[in-house]
Amino acid sequence: MPSSIRLYVDENLSPEIARQLKLRGVDAVSVRDLDLLGETDDNHFVRASKMGRVLVTSDEDFLIMTSTQSEHAGIIYGKQQAHSIGDWVKGLELICFVYNADDMKNRVEFL
């Protein structure tokens, strides 16, 4: 059964994460896929929410934004240096199949 969570992988993470998730049946796009490198964090935050995608990032600025923004589709945060690409893929896949899109609304999950 496919996940109802759709992911938006921030530019500070490898696009390989989104590619491998797609191979596992997870709807994931990277900022590079969307040709949006260099956009501001605010723009990524708003765009991910408008697209109904959970933002995946290792940028702490997004954690701060969650306290000032009223609504978002969700954030999954992890420290980039602490996780290999495989760790990110496995952790994100698990989150996507345990939670649904409604569970992730206005929620922050830590990898």
C-alpha positions in Angstrom: 0.0 0.0 0.0 1.6 3.3 -1.0 2.2 6.0 1.5 -0.1 9.1 1.6 2.8 11.2 2.7 4.5 13.1 -0.1 8.0 14.4 0.6 9.9 17.6 -0.4 13.6 17.0 0.1 15.5 20.2 0.8 18.6 21.3 -1.2 20.9 20.6 1.8 20.3 16.9 1.3 21.4 14.6 -1.5 18.8 14.3 -4.3 19.8 10.6 -4.2 17.5 10.3 -1.1 14.4 11.3 -3.2 15.5 9.0 -6.0 15.9 6.0 -3.8 12.6 6.7 -2.1 10.8 6.8 -5.4 12.2 3.3 -6.2 10.6 2.2 -2.9 7.2 3.6 -3.8 7.4 6.9 -1.8 6.3 10.1 -3.6 9.4 12.2 -3.1 10.8 15.2 -5.0 14.0 17.1 -4.3 14.6 20.8 -4.7 17.0 19.8 -7.5 14.2 17.9 -9.3 12.1 21.0 -9.2 15.0 23.2 -10.4 14.7 25.4 -7.4 18.2 25.5 -6.0 19.0 28.8 -4.3 15.5 29.6 -3.3 15.0 31.0 0.2 14.1 28.8 3.1 10.8 30.8 3.4 9.9 30.0 -0.2 10.7 26.3 0.2 8.6 26.2 3.4 5.6 27.8 1.8 6.0 25.8 -1.5 6.2 22.5 0.3 3.1 23.4 2.3 1.1 24.5 -0.7 2.1 21.3 -2.5 1.0 19.3 0.5 4.5 17.9 0.9 6.3 17.2 4.1 9.6 19.1 4.1 12.7 16.9 4.7 15.7 18.9 5.9 18.8 19.1 8.0 18.5 22.9 8.2 17.6 24.1 11.7 16.0 27.3 10.4 13.0 25.3 9.4 12.5 24.2 13.0 12.3 27.9 14.0 9.8 28.6 11.2 7.4 26.0 12.5 7.0 28.2 15.6 6.1 31.3 13.6 4.1 29.8 10.7 0.5 28.9 11.4 0.2 25.9 9.1 2.5 23.4 7.3 2.3 19.9 5.9 5.0 18.7 8.3 8.8 18.7 8.8 11.2 15.8 9.1 14.5 16.9 10.5 17.7 15.1 10.9 21.4 16.0 11.3 23.1 15.4 7.9 26.4 14.3 9.3 24.8 11.8 11.6 23.0 9.8 8.8 24.1 8.2 5.6 21.9 8.3 2.5 20.8 4.8 3.4 19.8 5.9 6.9 17.8 8.8 5.5 16.0 6.5 3.0 15.2 3.8 5.6 14.1 6.3 8.2 11.9 8.3 5.8 10.4 5.2 4.3 9.4 4.0 7.8 7.9 7.4 8.7 5.9 7.4 5.4 4.4 4.0 6.1 3.7 4.5 9.8 2.0 8.0 9.6 -0.4 9.5 7.1 -0.5 13.0 5.7 -3.0 14.1 8.3 -0.8 12.8 11.1 2.1 15.0 9.8 0.2 18.3 9.5 1.9 20.8 11.7 4.2 18.1 13.2 7.9 17.8 13.4 9.5 14.4 13.3 13.2 13.8 14.1 15.2 11.2 12.2 
